[in-house]
Amino acid sequence: MKNEQLEDIRILQQECEREGFTLKLNWETLRSRNGVHKNDFLHYDGLKLVGFLGLYDFGNKAEMCGMVHPDYRGVGLGKWLMDCLSEHPDVVNVSQQLLRTRDAHGLYEQYGYTVCDAMVKRSDRD
C-alpha cells in the first residue's frame, strides 16, 4: 500500500473516531501490503478518502475493519464496500468472518452476519 493511502486511512480513522469509538486497524499489516493481493477497498470523493474496508485473513477465518466518513453515511458506500468484500476470493471459502462494528447492523444482516456482543459475525460452518 502506498504511503499516501496509509495517510488517507489515518485521516479517515480520526474523523470516524471523533464519534466516540475506536476502530481496530492492523497498521502493521496495512504497511506490509505489497499490492499483489487486493485486500483493501478504498473509495474517494475527489482526493478525499470517504470509505475504507480492510480484509485480514487468517486461514479459514477472516476479519474485516471498515469505515465510512460521517458526512458520507447513508448514501450506499457501506453497501458498496460489502459488495466488494462478498465477491473477494479470500472471503468466499472462509468458515468464519468477523466484522467489528457498533453501527449499521441492518446492513450487515443483509449479508448474513449476526450480532454477537459488540461484534458482527458470519459463520458458514458452525
C-alpha positions, 0 to 999 in steps of 0.5 A: 500500500502506498504511503499516501493511502496509509495517510488517507486511512489515518485521516479517515480513522480520526474523523470516524473516531471523533464519534466516540469509538475506536476502530481496530486497524492492523497498521502493521499489516496495512504497511506490509501490503505489497499490492499483489493481493487486493485486500483493501477497498478504498473509495474517494470523493475527489482526493478525499478518502470517504470509505475504507474496508480492510480484509485480514485473513487468517486461514479459514477465518477472516476479519474485516475493519471498515469505515465510512466518513460521517458526512458520507453515511447513508448514501450506499458506500457501506453497501458498496464496500460489502459488495466488494468484500462478498465477491473477494476470493479470500472471503468466499471459502472462509468458515468464519468472518468477523466484522467489528462494528457498533453501527449499521447492523441492518446492513450487515444482516443483509449479508448474513452476519449476526450480532454477537456482543459488540461484534458482527459475525458470519459463520458458514460452518458452525 
